[in-house]
Amino acid sequence: MSHLSAVSSFPRKEKRARRKQLHSNVYTTHFYFAAQQHPASSLARDRSGISISPTMNPPPSTTAKPSTSPPPLQSKPPNPLLPTHHQPTPEPSPPPPPDGGLRAWTQVLMAHLVLINSWGYLTSYGLFQSHYATTLAASPSAISWIGSVQIFLVYLIGTFSGRALDAGYFRAVLATGSLLQVLAVFMTSIATTRYWQLFLAQGVCKGVGDGLVFCPTISLVATYFSRNRVLAMAGAASGAATGGIVFPVIAQQLLDRIGFAWTVRTMAFVILFNAVVVLCIARVRLPPRRTGPLVEWSAFKELPYTLFCMGMFLNLWAVYFAYFYVSPLTQPIP
């Protein structure tokens, strides 16, 4: 009898053990998902005392519980039609200057003609000073303001126009300055009796045009030479002396024959011819550099450069007295 009761009670014990195991699995699964949602909390424990780590795989369960986490995002393949952005590649270093050759020395000739049109005409202001003193109802000091403003604008505009070469606007600035130079001299030939007209034409317009062409041209010549740079710069700067000879000779030979108006127009045609040649042969060697300040103010942090600028400022105070007033001294005393 006892044997039969033991046999009959065996399935009951097996059912109780399976039910207990099923409850244990349910509670273990519950604590696992709770640990996944709150990973900073302490380790979850089930009813049987087993600790469950958040990184631990869930135990096998007979009932599947739906996951509450969103499905992972799947990356889309790149569209070949859309532009791709790459990191900017560093610009290659420019080649060394040729330091000679036909093209390099042609730029020296170009700069020589530019200085004839700018500083050559400007240093000839002494002949205009003596002529205006006899034709205008103005003092010699007021007349000298025309040439003084012209010189001032050359250096002022040149402070900013030199950046045009680096930025890639050399030809545009050169063409604009040359046009203003020709226009100013032709307007000077028309404004022969009014002081304010001569001041605007010869002082302001010519000064702005000279400032636009002077500094970029000198900087361009320097990019073609290294060892022979001094010789090239001297050849370009001598254009001021050439113009200082050409324009006074034109005035000396033509002023008494054809009058002041056509004498100045002859000078304007000379400037026009030089400007056409300059625009035809000017060539930029280096690629443009778009970034950079308009004025390199940090250069004044170097003491030698600052002292040099101060010395040149004081030097140029007294340079142009002779250019303006030497012509009246050459006239015979009545």
C-alpha positions in Angstrom: 0.0 0.0 0.0 2.8 2.3 0.9 4.5 1.4 -2.3 1.4 2.4 -4.3 1.0 5.7 -2.4 4.6 6.5 -3.1 4.1 5.8 -6.8 0.9 7.8 -7.0 2.5 10.8 -5.2 5.5 11.0 -7.6 3.7 12.8 -10.4 2.4 15.3 -7.9 5.9 16.1 -6.7 7.1 16.5 -10.3 4.3 18.9 -11.1 5.1 21.0 -7.9 8.8 21.2 -8.9 7.9 22.2 -12.5 5.5 24.9 -11.2 8.2 26.2 -8.9 10.8 26.3 -11.7 8.3 28.2 -13.9 7.7 30.8 -11.2 11.4 31.2 -10.7 11.9 31.8 -14.5 9.2 34.4 -14.6 10.7 36.4 -11.6 14.2 36.1 -13.0 13.1 37.5 -16.4 11.3 40.3 -14.6 14.4 41.4 -12.6 16.5 41.2 -15.8 14.4 43.7 -17.7 14.3 45.9 -14.7 18.1 45.9 -14.5 18.3 46.7 -18.2 16.0 49.8 -17.8 17.9 51.0 -14.6 21.5 50.0 -15.1 22.7 52.4 -12.3 20.8 50.6 -9.6 22.1 47.7 -7.6 22.1 44.2 -8.9 18.7 42.7 -9.1 17.9 39.6 -7.2 15.2 37.0 -7.8 13.3 35.1 -5.2 15.9 32.4 -5.0 18.7 34.8 -4.1 20.5 34.7 -7.5 22.0 38.1 -8.5 21.4 39.2 -12.1 23.9 41.6 -13.8 22.6 44.1 -16.3 25.0 42.6 -18.9 24.0 39.1 -18.2 22.1 37.2 -20.8 18.4 36.6 -19.9 17.6 33.0 -18.8 15.5 30.9 -21.1 11.8 31.5 -20.6 8.8 29.8 -22.0 7.0 33.1 -22.4 8.5 35.8 -24.7 8.2 39.4 -23.5 8.2 42.1 -26.1 11.1 44.5 -26.0 10.5 48.1 -25.1 13.7 49.5 -26.6 13.4 51.1 -30.1 14.9 49.2 -33.0 18.4 50.2 -34.1 18.7 52.7 -36.9 20.0 51.3 -40.1 22.4 53.5 -42.0 21.4 54.3 -45.6 23.9 53.9 -48.4 25.5 57.1 -49.6 23.8 58.9 -52.5 26.3 59.2 -55.3 24.4 62.2 -56.7 25.0 64.3 -53.6 28.3 66.2 -53.2 30.7 64.8 -50.7 32.6 67.1 -48.4 36.3 66.5 -48.0 38.9 68.0 -45.8 40.6 70.9 -47.6 43.9 69.9 -49.0 46.9 72.2 -48.2 47.8 74.5 -51.1 51.0 73.5 -52.8 54.0 75.8 -52.3 54.6 78.2 -55.2 57.6 77.5 -57.4 60.8 79.6 -56.8 61.0 82.8 -58.7 62.6 82.6 -62.2 65.1 85.4 -61.3 65.4 86.4 -64.9 64.1 85.5 -68.3 62.0 87.4 -70.9 58.8 87.3 -68.9 60.4 88.5 -65.7 62.3 91.4 -67.3 59.1 92.3 -69.2 57.5 92.9 -65.8 60.3 95.3 -65.0 59.6 97.2 -68.1 55.9 97.3 -67.2 56.7 98.7 -63.8 59.0 101.3 -65.4 56.1 102.6 -67.5 53.8 102.6 -64.5 56.2 104.8 -62.6 56.5 107.1 -65.6 52.8 107.7 -65.5 52.6 108.1 -61.7 55.8 109.4 -60.0 57.2 110.8 -63.3 54.2 113.0 -63.8 54.0 113.9 -60.1 57.7 114.9 -59.8 57.1 117.3 -62.7 54.6 119.3 -60.7 57.2 122.2 -60.5 56.3 123.3 -64.0 52.6 123.3 -63.1 53.4 125.2 -59.9 55.1 128.0 -61.8 52.4 128.1 -64.5 49.5 128.2 -62.0 51.2 131.0 -60.1 50.8 133.2 -63.1 47.3 132.2 -64.3 45.4 131.5 -61.1 44.3 134.0 -58.4 45.8 131.9 -55.7 48.8 132.0 -53.4 51.8 129.7 -54.1 50.9 127.8 -50.8 47.4 127.1 -52.0 48.7 126.0 -55.4 51.1 123.6 -53.8 48.2 121.8 -52.1 47.3 120.3 -55.4 50.6 118.4 -55.7 50.6 117.7 -51.9 47.2 116.0 -51.9 48.3 114.0 -55.0 51.4 112.7 -53.1 49.3 112.0 -50.0 46.8 109.9 -51.9 49.5 107.9 -53.5 50.7 106.6 -50.2 47.3 106.4 -48.6 45.6 104.4 -51.3 48.7 102.3 -51.8 48.4 101.2 -48.2 45.3 99.2 -49.2 45.8 98.6 -52.9 48.8 96.4 -52.3 46.5 93.7 -50.9 44.8 93.5 -54.3 47.8 91.6 -55.8 47.5 88.8 -53.2 43.7 88.7 -53.4 43.8 88.1 -57.2 42.5 91.6 -58.3 45.6 93.0 -59.8 44.4 93.5 -63.3 41.1 95.1 -62.2 42.9 97.5 -59.9 45.6 98.2 -62.5 42.9 99.0 -65.2 40.9 101.2 -62.8 44.0 103.2 -61.8 45.2 103.6 -65.3 41.8 104.9 -66.4 41.7 107.4 -63.5 45.2 108.6 -64.5 44.3 109.3 -68.1 41.0 110.9 -67.1 42.7 113.1 -64.6 45.2 114.5 -67.1 42.6 115.1 -69.8 40.4 116.9 -67.2 43.4 119.0 -66.2 43.7 120.3 -69.8 40.1 121.5 -69.6 40.2 123.1 -66.1 42.7 125.8 -66.8 41.3 128.8 -64.9 39.5 127.5 -61.8 41.4 126.3 -58.8 38.8 123.8 -57.4 38.6 122.1 -60.8 42.4 121.7 -60.9 42.4 120.5 -57.3 39.8 117.7 -58.1 41.3 116.7 -61.4 45.1 116.8 -60.8 45.1 116.5 -57.0 42.3 114.0 -56.1 41.6 112.0 -59.3 45.3 111.7 -60.3 46.3 110.9 -56.7 43.8 108.0 -56.4 44.8 106.6 -59.8 48.5 106.7 -58.9 47.8 105.0 -55.5 45.9 102.2 -57.2 48.7 101.2 -59.6 51.9 102.0 -57.7 52.1 99.5 -54.8 50.6 96.4 -56.6 53.0 96.9 -59.5 56.1 97.1 -57.3 55.0 94.1 -55.3 54.5 92.1 -58.6 58.0 92.8 -59.8 59.4 91.5 -56.4 57.7 88.1 -57.0 59.8 87.4 -60.1 63.2 87.9 -58.6 65.3 86.7 -55.7 69.0 87.2 -56.3 68.5 90.0 -58.9 65.7 91.7 -57.0 67.7 94.8 -56.2 68.5 95.3 -59.9 64.9 94.7 -60.9 63.5 97.1 -58.3 66.1 99.8 -59.4 65.0 99.4 -63.0 61.4 99.8 -62.1 62.0 102.8 -59.8 64.0 104.6 -62.4 60.7 105.2 -64.3 60.1 108.1 -62.0 63.3 109.7 -63.2 62.4 109.0 -66.8 59.0 110.6 -66.4 60.7 113.5 -64.6 62.6 114.1 -67.8 59.9 113.4 -70.4 57.1 115.6 -69.1 59.2 118.8 -68.5 60.7 118.4 -71.9 57.2 118.2 -73.5 56.2 121.3 -71.5 59.3 123.2 -72.5 58.9 122.4 -76.2 55.2 122.8 -76.6 53.9 125.2 -74.0 54.7 128.4 -76.0 53.7 126.8 -79.4 50.3 125.2 -78.8 49.3 126.5 -75.4 48.8 124.9 -72.0 45.7 122.9 -72.8 47.2 120.9 -75.7 50.5 120.5 -74.0 48.7 118.7 -71.1 46.7 116.7 -73.6 50.0 115.6 -75.2 51.1 114.4 -71.8 47.7 112.6 -71.5 48.3 110.7 -74.8 51.8 109.7 -73.5 50.2 108.3 -70.3 47.5 106.6 -72.4 50.0 104.9 -74.6 52.0 103.7 -71.6 48.8 102.4 -69.9 47.8 100.3 -72.9 51.3 98.7 -73.0 51.2 98.1 -69.3 47.8 96.3 -69.5 49.0 94.2 -72.4 52.2 92.9 -70.8 51.3 92.7 -67.1 51.3 89.0 -65.9 50.7 87.7 -62.3 53.0 84.8 -61.3 51.7 83.6 -58.0 48.1 82.2 -57.4 45.8 84.4 -55.4 45.6 84.2 -51.6 42.1 85.1 -50.6 42.6 85.1 -46.8 44.6 87.7 -45.0 44.2 91.1 -43.4 43.8 94.2 -45.5 46.7 95.9 -43.7 49.4 93.8 -41.9 49.3 95.8 -38.6 51.3 93.1 -36.8 54.4 94.2 -38.8 54.6 97.3 -36.6 55.4 95.0 -33.7 58.9 94.6 -35.1 61.0 97.5 -33.8 63.4 97.8 -36.8 60.4 98.1 -39.2 58.7 100.6 -37.0 61.8 102.8 -36.8 62.3 102.6 -40.5 58.8 103.8 -41.2 59.2 106.7 -38.8 62.5 107.7 -40.4 61.0 107.6 -43.9 58.0 109.6 -42.7 60.4 112.4 -41.5 62.5 112.1 -44.6 59.6 112.6 -47.0 58.7 115.8 -45.3 61.5 117.7 -47.0 61.8 115.8 -50.3 59.3 117.5 -52.5 60.2 121.1 -51.7 62.8 121.0 -54.5 60.4 119.3 -56.9 57.8 122.0 -56.5 59.8 125.2 -56.2 63.0 124.6 -58.3 61.2 125.7 -61.5 60.5 129.3 -60.4 64.2 129.6 -59.3 65.4 128.8 -62.9 63.5 131.7 -64.4 65.4 134.9 -65.2 65.1 137.8 -62.7 63.5 140.8 -64.4 
